[in-house]
Amino acid sequence: MHTIELKPPYLIFLGSETRLTYAKTGAGLVEWRRELCRGQLNLIPDGIDLGLPQMTLEQAVVAGVGSLVIGTASVGGGISPEWLDTLEQAVLLGMDVVAGLHGSLEAIPRLEQAATASGARLVNVRVPPAELPVGSGRKRSGKRVLMVGTDCAVGKKYTALALARDMRMRGMNADFRASGQTGIMIAGSGLPMDAVVSDFLSGAAELLSPDNSADHWDMIEGQGGIFHPGYSADSLGLPCVDPLQGGTDPLIERLL
């Protein structure tokens, strides 16, 4: 799996967002890793409030913030031009900038130049590892539960995290497996499935949840929505065909 190391604590950057649905990265970090979140930064006075102290970049530096984390996840996953002054200033002040977007931070010359000058990192979470395999369909040991939803942003990640947490509290052998940028930031590892070339989605799913002991459970974060015209491909890329078990995954059978 892809592993990331982010420099805590975090300042959650919310831009001009006013809708909680589109601030799900920041909201997820506050919900599941609140101890790492020092403050939030909005570009507008009536922006979304995640319940963190409001901070300027200068205040964040004094507070020891290590990373400015872009907490929004808009449709298309782009980097807004109105963010660039703030992101550049954060880098020049020595903070890492962390993004879970489809756009690459290094592709913006002013940010790359600022990072070279300050030594701060530009961290792109939504980048799958190179040379992913094609899916094999080989039966893997261990147990798995995949979260599936009929739409996006309905709680698939939170459900997987809560199940893994509560199972461990009861002494069960369970792990959360992150398949999206927010889950990866929370867990520190995973695979951003919606950034994987479609030919390798099943192979990536097999890497995400590899062989394990017979009593081990993987709680796998779902993606997209099975009935969503734009994102259903992400959902159907996670269930794997297993010829050793008689054919198509039951989820796919129900949808055919």
Sequence and secondary structure as in RCSB ss.txt:
>XXXX:A:sequence
MHTIELKPPYLIFLGSETRLTYAKTGAGLVEWRRELCRGQLNLIPDGIDLGLPQMTLEQAVVAGVGSLVIGTASV
GGGISPEWLDTLEQAVLLGMDVVAGLHGSLEAIPRLEQAATASGARLVNVRVPPAELPVGSGRKRSGKRVLMVGT
DCAVGKKYTALALARDMRMRGMNADFRASGQTGIMIAGSGLPMDAVVSDFLSGAAELLSPDNSADHWDMIEGQGG
IFHPGYSADSLGLPCVDPLQGGTDPLIERLL
>XXXX:A:secstr
 EE    SSEEEEEET   GGGGHHHHHHHHH GGGEEEEEESSTT    SS B  HHHHHHTT  EEEE    T
T    GGGHHHHHHHHHTT EEEE SSS GGGSHHHHHHHHHH   EEE S   SS         SSEEEE   S
SSSSSHHHHHHHHHHHHHHTT EEEEE  SHHHHHHHSEE  GGGS GGGHHHHHHHHS    TTEEEEE   S 
TT TTTHHHHHTSS  BGGGTBS HHHHHH 
